[in-house]
Amino acid sequence: MTRFILILLSLFIMSFADTEFAEPKPSIDNPRKIIFSVTEDSPHALDHILSTANNVLKYYGPEKVQMEIVAYSKGIEVLLKSNKVTAQRVDTLMQYDVEFVACGNTMRTKNIKEEDLVEGSVVVTAGVVELLERVKSGWMYIKP
């Protein structure tokens, strides 16, 4: 019985443990560079990626994070002005300097024009290449 109580007590104490930052610690001069990709158009997938990005910003603080979200394939839906559910959330994240990148190849395939995107979106030739190049240059890739 004592062993059981010690285990419960240990679990309780660990539940309040905070994340220890890896070196170098995030700072204004050394922000965490994080890239996400959005490739699905389901409401759950779109909500999940935007919520995850928001959680990262809340935890580190927007001044200690450089973040980019690349939308390609079906994920381009997240950047469409016509998608009222996500357009406002994208705009809010942009206010915290989150960069949203649209895949030009996907746009051509789906006949999407740049004016169809949330204002401030950046268009690149190929979303997957943008993702690969960022990872190659040291960005952390997160796929929630």
C-alpha positions in Angstrom: 0.0 0.0 0.0 2.8 2.4 0.8 4.4 1.7 -2.6 1.1 2.5 -4.3 0.9 5.9 -2.4 4.5 6.7 -3.3 3.8 6.0 -7.0 0.6 8.2 -6.9 2.6 11.0 -5.1 5.4 10.8 -7.7 2.9 11.0 -10.6 1.2 14.0 -8.9 4.5 15.8 -8.5 5.6 15.1 -12.1 2.3 16.4 -13.5 3.5 19.9 -12.4 6.9 19.6 -13.9 7.7 22.2 -16.5 9.5 21.6 -19.8 13.2 22.2 -19.7 14.5 24.2 -22.6 17.2 22.7 -24.8 20.3 24.7 -25.5 20.4 27.3 -26.8 17.3 28.5 -25.1 14.8 30.3 -27.2 15.2 34.1 -27.2 14.6 37.1 -29.5 18.1 36.6 -30.9 17.7 32.9 -31.2 14.1 32.0 -31.9 12.8 28.5 -32.4 12.3 28.1 -36.1 9.3 25.9 -36.7 7.5 24.9 -39.9 4.2 23.1 -40.2 2.5 21.7 -43.3 -1.2 21.5 -44.0 -2.1 18.9 -46.6 -5.7 18.0 -45.5 -8.9 19.9 -45.9 -11.0 18.3 -43.1 -12.3 20.8 -40.5 -10.5 18.8 -37.8 -7.2 18.9 -39.6 -7.4 22.6 -40.2 -8.4 23.4 -36.7 -5.7 21.1 -35.3 -2.8 22.8 -37.1 -4.0 26.3 -36.3 -4.5 25.4 -32.6 -1.1 23.7 -32.4 0.5 26.8 -33.9 -1.3 29.0 -31.4 -0.2 26.8 -28.5 3.4 27.0 -29.5 3.2 30.8 -29.7 1.5 30.9 -26.3 4.2 28.7 -24.7 7.3 30.3 -26.1 6.0 33.8 -26.8 5.7 35.2 -30.3 9.0 37.0 -30.0 10.9 33.7 -29.4 9.4 31.9 -32.4 9.8 32.1 -36.1 7.0 30.1 -37.6 5.8 29.2 -41.1 2.8 27.2 -42.2 2.9 25.7 -45.7 -0.4 24.8 -47.3 -0.4 22.5 -50.3 -2.6 19.8 -51.8 -6.0 19.8 -50.0 -4.5 21.9 -47.2 -4.7 25.0 -49.5 -8.2 25.3 -48.1 -6.8 26.9 -44.9 -5.7 29.9 -46.9 -8.8 30.6 -48.9 -10.7 33.9 -48.1 -13.9 32.0 -48.8 -13.2 29.7 -45.8 -14.6 32.0 -43.2 -13.9 29.4 -40.4 -10.1 29.5 -40.9 -9.5 32.9 -42.6 -10.0 34.9 -39.4 -7.7 32.5 -37.5 -5.0 32.7 -40.2 -5.2 36.5 -40.1 -4.9 36.5 -36.3 -1.8 34.3 -36.4 -0.3 36.6 -39.1 -0.6 39.4 -36.6 2.0 37.4 -34.5 4.3 37.2 -37.6 3.4 33.6 -38.5 4.0 33.3 -42.2 1.5 31.4 -44.3 2.8 29.9 -47.6 0.7 28.7 -50.4 1.9 26.1 -53.0 1.8 27.6 -56.5 1.5 24.2 -58.1 -1.6 23.4 -56.0 -3.1 26.8 -56.9 -2.6 26.1 -60.6 -4.1 22.6 -60.3 -7.1 23.9 -58.4 -7.4 27.1 -60.4 -6.9 29.3 -57.4 -5.8 32.9 -57.9 -3.6 34.8 -55.5 -6.5 37.2 -54.8 -8.5 34.1 -53.5 -6.0 33.8 -50.6 -6.1 35.5 -47.2 -4.2 38.7 -47.6 -0.6 38.4 -46.6 -0.2 34.8 -47.8 3.1 34.1 -49.6 3.0 32.0 -52.8 5.9 29.8 -53.7 6.4 27.5 -56.7 6.2 24.2 -54.7 5.1 23.9 -51.1 6.9 20.7 -50.5 10.2 22.2 -51.8 9.7 25.1 -49.4 9.2 22.6 -46.6 12.3 20.6 -47.5 14.5 23.7 -47.8 13.5 25.1 -44.5 14.2 21.7 -42.8 17.5 21.5 -44.6 18.4 25.0 -43.2 17.7 23.9 -39.6 14.0 24.5 -39.1 12.0 22.0 -37.0 9.2 20.3 -38.9 6.1 19.6 -36.9 3.3 17.5 -38.4 0.5 17.3 -35.7 
